[in-house]
Amino acid sequence: MKNNVLKIGIIGLGVVGTGVVKTLSSFNNIKIQTVAVRNLNKKREIEIKNLTDDPFEIANDPEIDVVVEVAGGVNPCLEVLKTAIKNKKHIVTANKELLAKHGDEIFSLANENNVTVLYEAAVAGGIPIIGPIKTTLRGNKFNKVMGILNGTTNYILTKMEQEGLSYEECLRQAQKLGYAEADPTNDVEGFDTMYKIAILSNIVFHKKIDCSKIYREGITHITISDIACANELGYKIKLLGIAQRINDNDERLDIRVHPVLVNENSTISKINDAINTVLLEGHPVGKIMFTGPGAGESPTASSVVGDILAIASEISYTDTILPSQRVNVSENAIQEDILNTANSYFMSLDAPNTRGVIGIIGSICAVNNINLQSIIQKGIKKDNTALIVVITEKTLEQDIQNAKKELEAQNINVENIIRVI
Amino acid sequence: MKNNVLKIGIIGLGVVGTGVVKTLSSFNNIKIQTVAVRNLNKKREIEIKNLTDDPFEIANDPEIDVVVEVAGGVNPCLEVLKTAIKNKKHIVTANKELLAKHGDEIFSLANENNVTVLYEAAVAGGIPIIGPIKTTLRGNKFNKVMGILNGTTNYILTKMEQEGLSYEECLRQAQKLGYAEADPTNDVEGFDTMYKIAILSNIVFHKKIDCSKIYREGITHITISDIACANELGYKIKLLGIAQRINDNDERLDIRVHPVLVNENSTISKINDAINTVLLEGHPVGKIMFTGPGAGESPTASSVVGDILAIASEISYTDTILPSQRVNVSENAIQEDILNTANSYFMSLDAPNTRGVIGIIGSICAVNNINLQSIIQKGIKKDNTALIVVITEKTLEQDIQNAKKELEAQNINVENIIRVI
């Protein structure tokens, strides 16, 4: 850093990159040296002097102090950032997939090279969450972190409920508005939420998280019938990332991503459209909730720029980053299999419309240690089958899966199982 | 700081001080050297080795690195902290009154002496808000900060609405539960909220704020009739601290504390009991909201301990605090008089039950440039006067005050005026 001006290179000039360039224009202590893009000839909203299509040019440029990566994806970002770190550059990244899968390797390398990696924008867009957990809240022991972490799926679920339209129709609308990508898998199958809850779990519980052990279920199987039944029973359906200790002070962690029936009177049930929210429960702080825009050019740029300015402010005084900014790499988390966790369940069943069928359902549940809170026949379909909705009390996931098999052996089709909190 | 152990002195061992001592017991890099209390002989929940009734003993102890002030009030805290700062001690304080009234003097002195003053606990208890504004969100230009900043008054208003009890009865309940003090003036007259919105305005708008220019109104005049009328019209009543630019990019600030009718569908209307919430609007981040416990032993201790650990972490590496942690003292804010601001208003009127009275009200409003959204007669009282409720469109405060005088000259008593957002 020369003359108190921080020189940065930006990798990626999509929505977020463009927002970062615009926001930085009002800070004269930050100079954008080079921006790496995929296609040099694409017409762009903003003019950049030095464009390159080789991100390694930035990683190897001795003039650059900080590499800002807003391209996304593992390749080539992993290798680019590793090269930059070895060249003693600090990193600001919004790349949740990269951090969730390779954070360990990246942070170890950063520690060896005495540089920092900041990533406020990787979780919940514009909402300050990584920073507060690592600073203001550092005196706490947390038992739970949970949230609506993906704007696309929350938008789709909100539209399905408010307009009574199918998942497919709402996905199309989201794609038209630019809320969902042409291939929506990453959002709608819960991968994006999984990366984010993995990153949050890491800083909340101080453990390495293995993404492959996180139970993950998306929203593609949610029907408007499920939503209507849930509404009638006083619930909304939200896709949540959840990470919690199995018991208070227990080292075993229960981390998962799936749709959840939340009580319509809870604050989380009021978070609609593309808004994100993160809830934390810890001691001594109690329960706190952070709500705001989870994606988009401007909100994400706010977090990326906040990280860049943090580095500028630190190294303008010491010419090196403080170790306190670095992430501790620590031991592996003990991640509990979802089969061993207890939940309440909403089950929608497609059963033959015959006398005694409710009795059969009740018996199968009883045999599998499942106490029922309610069992309601919601109507007869054209094919003379009945839609039956069951809500259970707290039950082991393993017992529910066993009951499912036994129900299906009796020609009672389990159309959907959704957990309730 | 010797052997990587930070020595602190604590001033005040009430609810918050006790929470801080308990929380610090799990951090072996922090040593509590001395605690200053008012009464040495009082029986206490926790045992402290070194107690003193002279806070200056702490301010002058060369062994102590950080003075933690959780006593409250201006005297003797101002002189104690000034002495500590001159002795090169860092400060962590939860004292909103002191910072709102004398922050300028304290921060200037801290800058001269190269020490830091942290105060996360002074606003919204356990909710991280000072830290995020000064770090993650520092790339933003804010237009507004607003919130429910006082748990006591929010508890009283919630009870009044939910149980239909008078202000006096709900205050008594709050006092019984320890939510309100024997002399509740500081909370119920809006002083506490005023100090907090002054502190927030300072860091959001980077200006010195003059508390004496903040319009302040408490909740003591709110009746259950006001709450019932508001509910019928689709509103809840909340005591808010509000600070906003008169227009976007305008340097003139509109800062005030008063009860507000908020739409029943807004998220802020759902914040009940002693919970606090802070809303920020800025660019590029958009709108974000922080919600959580605003007071109490544990939540406030979370913020105080977060600040202590921040100082420990910084000086363990550099043995001096970074200037970036310090607050910039800057120019005076231009604070607009509330008479020049425009608001919607709810007015409850006590009018003679005579033909033509609604016409008179309508005419007086029209003459004073007030457009009415609705005017409803709510019933006839025993003394043959009518309760009439008026909701106006956006109107200058000066015009409302003029209309009030003219209405009263016509024997139409203006029982309450509450602003609407």
Boltz contact constraints between the chains, C-beta under 6 A:
constraints:
  - contact:
      token1: [A, 23]
      token2: [B, 139]
      max_distance: 6.0
  - contact:
      token1: [A, 23]
      token2: [B, 284]
      max_distance: 6.0
  - contact:
      token1: [A, 120]
      token2: [B, 136]
      max_distance: 6.0
  - contact:
      token1: [A, 126]
      token2: [B, 285]
      max_distance: 6.0
  - contact:
      token1: [A, 127]
      token2: [B, 288]
      max_distance: 6.0
  - contact:
      token1: [A, 128]
      token2: [B, 132]
      max_distance: 6.0
  - contact:
      token1: [A, 128]
      token2: [B, 136]
      max_distance: 6.0
  - contact:
      token1: [A, 131]
      token2: [B, 135]
      max_distance: 6.0
  - contact:
      token1: [A, 131]
      token2: [B, 136]
      max_distance: 6.0
  - contact:
      token1: [A, 132]
      token2: [B, 128]
      max_distance: 6.0
  - contact:
      token1: [A, 132]
      token2: [B, 132]
      max_distance: 6.0
  - contact:
      token1: [A, 135]
      token2: [B, 131]
      max_distance: 6.0
  - contact:
      token1: [A, 136]
      token2: [B, 120]
      max_distance: 6.0
  - contact:
      token1: [A, 136]
      token2: [B, 128]
      max_distance: 6.0
  - contact:
      token1: [A, 136]
      token2: [B, 131]
      max_distance: 6.0
  - contact:
      token1: [A, 136]
      token2: [B, 306]
      max_distance: 6.0
  - contact:
      token1: [A, 137]
      token2: [B, 306]
      max_distance: 6.0
  - contact:
      token1: [A, 138]
      token2: [B, 306]
      max_distance: 6.0
  - contact:
      token1: [A, 138]
      token2: [B, 309]
      max_distance: 6.0
  - contact:
      token1: [A, 139]
      token2: [B, 23]
      max_distance: 6.0
  - contact:
      token1: [A, 139]
      token2: [B, 302]
      max_distance: 6.0
  - contact:
      token1: [A, 139]
      token2: [B, 305]
      max_distance: 6.0
  - contact:
      token1: [A, 139]
      token2: [B, 306]
      max_distance: 6.0
  - contact:
      token1: [A, 139]
      token2: [B, 309]
      max_distance: 6.0
  - contact:
      token1: [A, 140]
      token2: [B, 302]
      max_distance: 6.0
  - contact:
      token1: [A, 284]
      token2: [B, 23]
      max_distance: 6.0
  - contact:
      token1: [A, 284]
      token2: [B, 298]
      max_distance: 6.0
  - contact:
      token1: [A, 284]
      token2: [B, 301]
      max_distance: 6.0
  - contact:
      token1: [A, 284]
      token2: [B, 302]
      max_distance: 6.0
  - contact:
      token1: [A, 285]
      token2: [B, 126]
      max_distance: 6.0
  - contact:
      token1: [A, 285]
      token2: [B, 299]
      max_distance: 6.0
  - contact:
      token1: [A, 285]
      token2: [B, 302]
      max_distance: 6.0
  - contact:
      token1: [A, 286]
      token2: [B, 293]
      max_distance: 6.0
  - contact:
      token1: [A, 286]
      token2: [B, 299]
      max_distance: 6.0
  - contact:
      token1: [A, 288]
      token2: [B, 127]
      max_distance: 6.0
  - contact:
      token1: [A, 288]
      token2: [B, 292]
      max_distance: 6.0
  - contact:
      token1: [A, 289]
      token2: [B, 291]
      max_distance: 6.0
  - contact:
      token1: [A, 290]
      token2: [B, 290]
      max_distance: 6.0
  - contact:
      token1: [A, 291]
      token2: [B, 289]
      max_distance: 6.0
  - contact:
      token1: [A, 292]
      token2: [B, 288]
      max_distance: 6.0
  - contact:
      token1: [A, 293]
      token2: [B, 286]
      max_distance: 6.0
  - contact:
      token1: [A, 298]
      token2: [B, 284]
      max_distance: 6.0
  - contact:
      token1: [A, 299]
      token2: [B, 285]
      max_distance: 6.0
  - contact:
      token1: [A, 299]
      token2: [B, 286]
      max_distance: 6.0
  - contact:
      token1: [A, 301]
      token2: [B, 284]
      max_distance: 6.0
  - contact:
      token1: [A, 302]
      token2: [B, 139]
      max_distance: 6.0
  - contact:
      token1: [A, 302]
      token2: [B, 140]
      max_distance: 6.0
  - contact:
      token1: [A, 302]
      token2: [B, 284]
      max_distance: 6.0
  - contact:
      token1: [A, 302]
      token2: [B, 285]
      max_distance: 6.0
  - contact:
      token1: [A, 305]
      token2: [B, 139]
      max_distance: 6.0
  - contact:
      token1: [A, 306]
      token2: [B, 136]
      max_distance: 6.0
  - contact:
      token1: [A, 306]
      token2: [B, 137]
      max_distance: 6.0
  - contact:
      token1: [A, 306]
      token2: [B, 138]
      max_distance: 6.0
  - contact:
      token1: [A, 306]
      token2: [B, 139]
      max_distance: 6.0
  - contact:
      token1: [A, 309]
      token2: [B, 138]
      max_distance: 6.0
  - contact:
      token1: [A, 309]
      token2: [B, 139]
      max_distance: 6.0
  - contact:
      token1: [A, 313]
      token2: [B, 324]
      max_distance: 6.0
  - contact:
      token1: [A, 317]
      token2: [B, 322]
      max_distance: 6.0
  - contact:
      token1: [A, 317]
      token2: [B, 323]
      max_distance: 6.0
  - contact:
      token1: [A, 322]
      token2: [B, 317]
      max_distance: 6.0
  - contact:
      token1: [A, 323]
      token2: [B, 317]
      max_distance: 6.0
  - contact:
      token1: [A, 324]
      token2: [B, 313]
      max_distance: 6.0
